[in-house]
Amino acid sequence: MIEKRTTQRHRVFKGGTITYENSGIACTVRNMSEGGAAIDLDAAVTLPQSFTLSIARDNFVRNCRPVWRDDRRVGLAFVQ
């Protein structure tokens, strides 16, 4: 597999929330970098083109867009 990331991701295991259109979906953040993250969802969910990822215990909030998906794991890019 060819590595396409511009920054190295670090493994984490943190509870997060995806929010969009006044909806919230729980997720598990599996790895993160300055530019993005990979999350696991409990169920197959159709995500919009943009949404917010929050990690409450870290006071972390970023706007995101999905980049790839493999079953219930989703790769995200943080957007400005």
Secondary structure by P-SEA (a helix, b strand, c coil): ccccccbbbbbbbbbbbbbcccbbbbbbbcccccccbbbbbccccccccbbbbbbccccbbbbbbbccccccbbbbbbcc
